[in-house]
């Protein structure tokens, strides 16, 4: 992970799966930004879906992150996917 992101994975240590999933998403985003390959885009989109619909949503339901934080995180990573 080379860039600085709004939601630093280290800020979510102790929250099941969230730091690792954010690191993976950011790394995939950086790789796709460099290569623009279809395979890297597919990997990024696939991980984005898992991050949004499973990890963030489940941590919100469990109460590990607040609903406003979850909404903002989803908007942020979706924005990264389509920028």
Steps between C-alpha positions, in 0.01 A plus 500: 500500500672813378237774526324660796134411524212649696438172682836373619482126569714547812222711652275193499729250673300262712198512270465157343626495143463871429869602502602212275214558259581871474870428441410254226256741334751786506776280360273375222397859424862609473584204277205569271588870487843405369407224254142576390474130411166321481621233741601758760168680454312174553699426818435853629125483432473155655676610817297823510179298509630284784620803694172691460242230526664271752776651710374856550136396522570225753718724717220758495237243600725373780547855626877499444461811283218752509241530226622848394858372478390195299305719258795735451740208451276344238470832315876551516601161363227512236632838393847351468367225278335741257745790495 
